[in-house]
Every structure is written in structure tokens, then in C-alpha cells.
């Protein structure tokens, strides 16, 4: 069996920054401020997911059933709570977010991570940020199926499935906005990264040097800044325009940690640990604060909604997410590689 491996601190930091970027993106939307580049936090999450799923499944004791159980208990219960809470909120307060309709079929498809068009014809579940979880659910199913086959074919099978889904979306364009999206290639990039670099920061020879790591991070951020300044954006090319810099940033951060240059911050780690809760609950919180602020949104809307989203996410992590996981996984063997 593989030696025990703790989650990389650099990954937790990146989760914190990615969650904050997405929160800022949605807060700025309500305040009519253009910060669409903040949505690129999801691309960082996708690269990280590919990396972690490959690392987790390197433990020979992981079976398709145990893998899916860990993923379901990690992702589904909190998402169901957030989705049902939003459904109740819009039923009680229909004017809050008029575009969100809690129709029974829409709610059911959302809860089952089934990609679909909402009542307005848009490719979003009832909780709009949950679109990325529909993609994650497909990734988990691919990994579970690959775990049934021989280990020597696993990498080829997973990458082939992701490429095939991408190509299907390019041919059958109606599936592109639902799930058959080149964004699947960001998962593939994370998987290849984990295969080449290995999951442990102590492994030598397969990581950028400290200086190179910082250079990769700087290059990734510079590319994103230039894309924003030049107004370059493409839904079809997002996997490359934002996914490429996301890969550079993740590789660079892991290299910085391997080189001993990563500063220690309990605050960043806590926010990274709570990034999933922040991601799920920030959108309705921003909507409520914005609605209460009135039609003419004041200057304080962005900072207040960001702080409120972080506070709610941190509270949900401690009061709901962690207790739920402990309850559902009571008696489970300790994982070799933890993906909080």
C-alpha cells in the first residue's frame, strides 16, 4: 500500500483563491462591474480535481464502490442542502431571483447532477454554480469505470473518455453547453500533471524548482490579466485561454511548496478547507444582500457580499459539512490520500 499522504498546502491555498475569485465574479455581476475573469476560478478547480482524483486512485485498496462512496459523501449532501434551501427561498420570495424557478422536474434533475436546460432554456441546475458539479459527477463516473479495468490501461482509458466527450460536443453542438465541453480537457491536464509529478511534495525530480514555480505562477496570472485587458474571451476556447494559465498556476504552486518557499497561513488554509461550502452558498447570499440593497447597488455591495459569503462558507464548513462527512463516513477506513 502507498504511504500516507496529506493534502498539499499549495492545493488548499489555490482552492481559497479560486473560491474568492468566483465570489468576486458573482458579486461584481450584481454591482454591474466587469470581472468575468473571476469565473476562471472554476478552471483552477477543474485542474485540481483531475490532479486529486488521479492521486486518490493510486491506492491499490480503492475500489469503484469505495471511490464513489467517498465522492458522494463529499459532494452530494451539502449540495442537496444548498439546492433545497435555495428552492425554498425562491418559493417564499419569488421576486428574489426571478430567473430561478423551483419546478419539480428542474429540482429533481439538479439534485441528481443531471445536465439539463432550466425552465428558461439555460444550461444550469437550480443552484447555478452547480453546473460545474455536473461536470465533476461525470469525471467521478469515468474514474469508477476505469477502476474496474486493469491498472496499466487506466490512464489511457480515462484520458480517452474525456477526449471522446469533448469531441462529441464539437460534433453534436447541442450537447456542448450541457456537458460535452472542452472544459473536460482541464480535468485531463490535472490527471497528466499528477501522473508526471506524483501526489507527494517530498518526491524529487518531477517538480519545477522554487524559482521556476514562482515564474509559472507569474506567467499564468500575466496571461489572465492580458486576456482581460485585451477583451479576449471564448466559451469554446476557454479550456485553453483560462485552462492553460490555470495549469501553470497549479504546477507553479506545487513547485513552490516542493522548494520550501510556500508561506504558512492558517487563514488561507481554513478558507481553502471551506472552499466547497463557500462555492455552494455564496450565490444566494449575494442575491439576498443585493436585493435588500435596492435597485441602485451602493459601493459597499461587493465587499459586504464577499465578507458575508466567506463567513457563511466558513460557518457551513464547521457546522454542516464536517459533521455530515463524519456521520456518513463513520467506520470507514482512513484514506491514503485525503481530498477534503
N, C-alpha and C positions, 0 to 999 in steps of 0.2 A: 504494500500500500504506500502511496505517496506520503511524504512528510506533511505535517500540518502546516497550513499556510494562512496567514492573516490577510485580510483585505489591505490592499495598498493604500497608504495615506494619500498619495497623489490622486488616486481614483476618487476618494471621498472628497478631496478639495475640488476636483473638477465637477463632481456632482453638485456641490454647493454653488459654484459659479454658473453652471448650466441652469440650475433651478432659478437662480436670481435673474439670469438673462431672460428666461421665459416669463417670469413675473413682471419684469420691467417692460417687456414687449406688450403684454396684455394691459398693463396699467397705462402705458403710453397710448395704446389704441383708444381707450376711453377718454383720454385727455387730448385726443387729436394731435398727438406728437408722433412723428415718423421714426420708429425704432424697430423696423421689421427685422433687422439683423439679429435682434434678441431671440427671434424664433430659432436661430441656429443652435441654441442650447439643446434642442431636441436632437440635432445631428451629433452632438457630443455624446448625448445619452445613448444613441444607437451604436456608435463605435464602442463605447464602454460595454454595452450589453453583449455585443459579439465577443469581445475580449473575455468577459466574465463567464459566459456560457461555455466557451471552449475550456477555460481553466477549470471550471466546476466538474466538467465531464471527463477530466483526465484521471479522476479517482476510479480505479477498477471496480470498486464496490457500488458505484452509481448505476442504477438500473433505469429503464424507461419510466417505470412506475414511481420510483423514489424521486427521480428528477422532476416529473410533472407535479408530484405532490408538493415538493419544495417551492416550485414556481407558483402553483395555485395558491398555496397558503401565504406566499409572499405578496402576491399581486391582487388576487381577486377579492378577499373580504373587505379591504379598505376601499377598493374601487366600488364595490357594491354599496357600501355605506355612503360614499360621496355621491354616487349616482342617484340613489334613492332619496337622499337628503335634498339634492337639487330638484328632483321630481316633485317632492312635497312642497318645496319653496315656490316653484313656479305655478303649482296648482293653487296655493294660497294667495300668491301675489303674481297674477298673470302679467301685469304690466312691467314687472322687474326686467325680464329678458324676453320680449315678445317672440323672438325667433326660436326660442326653446319651447317645444310642445311635448308634454308628457303623455303622448298617446301610447296605449298599451303595447302595441307591436314594436314601437320605437324603443320603449323602455326594455322590453324583453330582449331584443336584438343587441341593445347596448350592454346589458348585464352578461350576455353570453359571448362578448367580444367578437360579434359577427359584423364584419364590414357591411355597411348598407348606406342608403341615402336617407337622410332625415326627412320629416314632413315638408320641409322647404326645398327638398331636392339637393341638399348639400351632403358631402360625404363625411358626416360627423355623427358620433354617438350622442346621447342626450347630454353628457358632460363633454363639451367639445375637445378639451385637451386629451380625452381618452382615445382619440384617433391613433395616437402613437402606440397605445396598448394593444390595439387590434393587430398592429404590425408585430409587436413583441409576441403576442399569442401565436402567430404563425411561426415565428422563429422557434418558440418552445416546442411546437409540434414537429418541426423539422428535426430538431435535436433528438426528441424522443424516438422518432422513427429511425434515425441514424444509429442510436444506441442499440437497436435490435440487430444491427448487422456487424460484420467483422470490423475490428478496430482499424485495420490497415486501410479500409475503404472509407472510413468515417469522414475525414476531411474532404475528400473528393465528392462524397455524396451530399454533404451539407452545402458546399460551395456551388455544386451543380444545381441543387434545388433553388438556391437564391438567385442564380443567374437565369434559370428557366422561368421563375416567377417574373423577373424583370422583363425578359423578352416577351412573355405572354402579354404584359401590359403595353408593350410597344406595338404589338400586333393587334390586340383587342383593346382599342383605346378606351372603351367603356369601363374596363377594369382598372385603368391607370389611377384614377383618383381614389379607388376603394382600397386596394392592397397591392396590386401588381405594379409596383412603383420602383424605379431605380434606387430609391432610398434603401431598398433591401441590400444594395451593394455596400452600404455603410456597415451593416452587420458583418458582411463578408470581410471587410477591411479589418474590423476588430478581431475577427476569428484568425485571420492570417497573422495579425500582429501578435496574438497570444501564442500561436504555433511557432513563430520565429523567436520571440523574446522569452517565452516561458512565463508562468504566473508569479514567480518569486523574484523579488527585488534583489535577493542575495546571489542570484545566478549571474555569473560573469561572462563577458564576451559577446552578449547579444543585446546590448543596450547602448544608446548614444552616451557619449561622455557628458560630464556635467555641463561644460561649455556648449556642446552641440545640443544638449537638451534645451537649454535656455534659448539657443538660436532657433530651434524648431518652434518653440512657443511664440517667440517674437515674429517669426515668419508667418505662422498661422494667423496671428492677430493682425498683422500688417495686411495680409491678403483680404481678410474680412473687412478691415477699415477701408481699403481701396475699393472693394466691391460696393460698399455703401456710398462712398464719396462719388464714385462714377455712375451710380444708379444702375449697376448691373445685377439683374435678377432673372431667374428662370426656374419655374416649377419643375420642368423636365430635366434641367441641368443642375438642380440643387445638390444632387448626390456628389457632384464634382466641385461646384462653386463653394458650397459650405461644408460638404463632407470631406473634401481634401484638406482644408485648414483644420477641421476637427481632428483628423488623423494626426496631423503634425503636432497639434496641441497635446493630444493624449500621449503620443510617443515621447514628446519632449518632456512632459511632466513626469512620466515614469523614469526617463533618463536622469532627470534632476534628482529624483528620490534615490535612484541607484547610486548616484555620485555623491550622496550625502549633503546635497545643497538645498533640501526642502525644509523650509522653516516649520516649526511646530506651532499649531494654533488649535486649541480646543474648541474655539468658537467655530472655525471653519469646519472642523470635523463634525461637530454637532449638527451644523446646517447640512453638511453632506449626508449624514446619517438620516436626517429628516427630509431629504430632498424629495422622496416619493410622496410623503404627506403634503409637503409644500406644493408640489406639482398638482396634486389632485384637488386641493381645497382653495387654491389661490383665485381661481377664475370666478366662482360665485361670490367670494368675499369682495373682490374688486368691483363686481357688478352691484352689490348691495351698497357699498360705500359711494360709488359713483352716482347711483340712483338717489341716495339720500342727499348728495351734494347739489343736486339740481341739474337742469339742462346746461347751464353755463358752468363748466367744471373749473373750479379755482386752481390756483398754482399748487396748492398743497395736496392735490389728489394723488399724484404719483408717489411722493414719499410716504404719505399716510397709508395708501393701499399696499405698498411694498412692505412696510413695517407690520401692518396687520396680517398680511399673508404669511410672513416669516413667523410671526408669533403664533398664528393658528396652526401652521405646519409643525412647529416645534411641540406645541401642546398635543396635537393629534398623534405625533410620534410617541410621546411618553404615555398618554392616557388611553390611546386606542390601538395604534399599530403594534407596538411591542407586546402589550398584554394579549392581543389576538394571536400573534405568532407563537408566543409561549404556550398559550392554551391549545392551539391546533397541533403544535409540534411536540407536545409533552410525550416523553418516552421515545422520541426519535433519536437515532444515533447522532453524535456530534459530527457535523460535516467536515470534510477535509479542507475544502476551500469555501469560505463563507462569503456570500454575496448579499449583504444586508439590504 
